[in-house]
Amino acid sequence: MEQTNAIGLRASAGRYGGTYAHKDIAFEFGMWISPEFKVYLIKEFQRLKDAENDRLRLEWNLQRTLAKVNYRIHTDAIKDALLPAAVTKAQAAIVYANEADMLNVALFGI
């Protein structure tokens, strides 16, 4: 009760009565009463975390695909607009790196 700043369990009778408790206290009580409840709670938490990770993984894959497409557009634009015809591979790499750095600063502030 001290850790959650809860009063504890509250039971009331009547039409809208029932037993109420802070969720942490209720879970601990349920796990103490029934080992099945504890296993169910742990499995449900794991399922929710897996679903959250799947959602984040999809979002990450989408961002990765967009970055890949944008990279191709970006490098083609540099090749067409910024690179002179007579440039060595090392000089071209420097131009690409400078443009990538500028793009990272513009988009991400890094």
N, C-alpha and C positions, 0 to 999 in steps of 0.2 A: 504494500500500500504506500510506503514511503517513496519508493522509486517512481511510481506512476502518479503520485499525488491524488490517489483515488480514496474514496471513503471506504470502499470494500464492497461487500455484497449488500444489496438492498432488496428486501422482499416486502411486497405489499399485497394485501387482499382486496377483493372487490372486483368491480366490473373491468377496470383497466389495470388490474393488479398483475403481479408477476415477480420474477426474480431478475434483478438487473445487476450488472457488474461492469467494471472497466474491461475492455476486450482482452488485455494481457492477463488479468486475473481470471477471467472466464476461460481462456485457453488453458492456463495452468491448472485450473480446477478440473476442466474436462480431461486433460491428459492424466491427471492424478486418478480420476475415477475410472477411465477406460483406456487401456493400452491401444485398443483399436482406433480410438479417436486420435491418439497421438500419431499413429502410423498414417491415418487418413490425412491429418493436418500436414504432416511432413511431405507426403506424396503430392498433395494439392499445391503446396508451396513450390515444390520442384517443377510441377507441371506449369505453373504460372511463370516461373523464371525461364523455363525452356521456351514458352510461347513468346515472352518478351525478347529473348535472345534471337529467336527466329525472325521476329519483326525487325529488330535492329540489324540483323545480318542482311535482310532483304534491302533495307534502306542503304546500308553500306555498299552492297553490290550495285544498286542503282546509281549511287554517287560515283562509284568506280567506273561504271560504263559511261556515264556522262563525261567524266574527266578524260577517258580514253578517246571519245569522239571529239571533244573539244581540243585535245592535244593534237590530233591529226589536222583539224581545221587551223589551229594556231601555227603549227609548223609549216603547213602549206602557205599560209599567208606571209610568214616570214620569208620563205623561199622566194615567193613571187614579188614581194614588195621591198624587202630590205637587203637582201643579199646581192652584192654586185656579181657580175658574170665571172670575173676572174678572182676567185677566192679559194684558198686552200681549205682542206677539211678542218684543220685546227682553227682557222679564223672563223669558219662557219659555225663551229661548235661554240665559240665565244659569243657570237651574235645570238645563237639560239639560247644559250644560258642567260645572257643579259635580259633578253625578252621574257624568258620564263620567270626570272627574278622579279621583273617589273610587274608581271601578271600576278604573281603570288602576293606582292605588296599591295597591289590594287584590290585584289579579291579578299585576301585573308589578313592583311596587315602584317604579314611575316616576310 
